[in-house]
């Protein structure tokens, strides 16, 4: 499952140009409603086919999940039986997925 959290580079808060991937500047603005955030999450899923089979939930506009779990800039969690059993620690702006893969293997996933 993927939790879509606050827009990392909303054009009205922290604009960046996506020139690294030869794309236009960011056109995503900070949503003012949960439906707007859901629409942005759907755009992300449309743009990233590798996520099409991943269940996704959207953090509320209060960014409670983000704050509660320090999920920004990137974090991986392993949840089983409603409990957080694994928290991947970021290194810079990325995460080593090997510990997460090991946790998944232990769970038989």
N, C-alpha and C positions, 0 to 999 in steps of 0.2 A: 504494500500500500504506500502511496505517496501522499504527503501532506503538502499542499500548495500553500506557501506562506507569503508574507509581504513581498511586493514587487521590488526586486533588488535594485533596479536602476530605472525607476519610474521617471519619465521625462520631466515631470514637474518637481521632482525632489533631488534626484541624483542622475542627471542625464549623462549618458555616454554614447559614443558613436560605435556602431557595430562594424566598423571598417575592417576589423580583424577577419571577419568572415565575408567581406565584400558586400555587406548589406547596408541598408539605410540606417539613419539614426533611430533610436528607440521611439516608438509611438505609443507606448503603454503609459498611461497616467495613473496616479494613485486612485483606486476606486473609491467611490463615495457610498456604495451599497454592496451588499453581499452578492447580489445578482451580477453586478459589474465584475467583482472578483471572480465569480464562477465563469463568466464569459472570457476573462483573460486566461484562466486556467484551461478552458476549452481550446483557446487559440494555441496555447503551449502544446497541448496534446496533438492538435492538428499539425503543428510544425515539427514535432518529434515522434515520428512513427514508431520508434522503439518503445514508446510508453503507451501505445494504444491498448495493450492488454493488462495494464497496471491499474488496479483500483486507486482512485484518487479522492481525497477529501480536501476541503478548502478551509483554511484557518479563518476565523471571524475577523471583522474589521478592527476588533480590539487587539489583534495579534497575540492572543493569549497563549496559543501553542508555541509560537516563536519565543515569547518571553519566558514561559515556563520551562522550556527544554533547551534554551540557548541554541536554537536551530539555524541561526544565520552565521556565517555565509553558507555552510554546508554541514550536514550532520546526518548520520545513518543510525537508525534505531532498530532493534530487534524486539518485537512484541509477541509474546505467547501467553495464551490464557488471560488476556487483559492486563498483563504486567510487562513493563519494560525490563527486558533481561540483558540487552546489549545496547551500548551507546558507543558509536564510532567517534573517535576524536579527530577533529580536523587538523591538518598540517598545512599552514598557509591557507590557501584558498581551495584546497582539495582534500580528499579523504582516501586513505588506504583501505580498499575494499576487501583485502584478504581476511582480516579478522571477522568481517561481516559474513563473508563466504564460509568461513569455518563455523561460525555460529549457525548459519543456515544448514550446513551439512550435519551438524550435531542434531538439529531438529528434524532432519530427514526431508528438508524442503528442497 
